[in-house]
Amino acid sequence: CKILLVDNGSLRPDATLGMRRIAQKLSDRTSLKVIPTSYRFADRIDADRDLNGVKAVMFNKVIEEQQTCSDYLVVLPLFLGPSTVITKDIPKTLTRPSRQVVAPPLAEMTDPARVENCRITELLYRCALSLFPYSALI
């Protein structure tokens, strides 16, 4: 099983680097492979200059590569608000629905009940808090 942590994407290198740190912490804590991916924009960032020489991984590219793979794929959206990327674009992109699952989006991060009721969401939330100032998440 692979987990794709996917964000909307950004032209800001800090967004990609931050998501990589969150994915690594999730991998460390769950012993699952978590791949940080961006839905759009991040492929325009200069990898050599701004991303420690490692290109941003794009969601669509990973989905294409997974077409011949027998692994189950869990898509874990890392969005702090509602988005059509989660509700429409990602489901359209999935090529093998029987082996690809979209986890509930992290759209209600300000709802403490939502965070407490979902272990992975809580873990992501705590990772995000440890990586970013609290004010950045509000």
Sequence and secondary structure as in RCSB ss.txt:
>XXXX:A:sequence
CKILLVDNGSLRPDATLGMRRIAQKLSDRTSLKVIPTSYRFADRIDADRDLNGVKAVMFNKVIEEQQTCSDYLVV
LPLFLGPSTVITKDIPKTLTRPSRQVVAPPLAEMTDPARVENCRITELLYRCALSLFPYSALI
>XXXX:A:secstr
 EEEEEE   S HHHHHHHHHHHHHHHHHH SEEEEEESSSGGGS HHHHSTT    BHHHHHHHGGG  S EEE
EE  SS  HIIIIIHHHH S TTTEEE   STTTT HHHHHH HHHHHHHHHHHHHS GGGG 
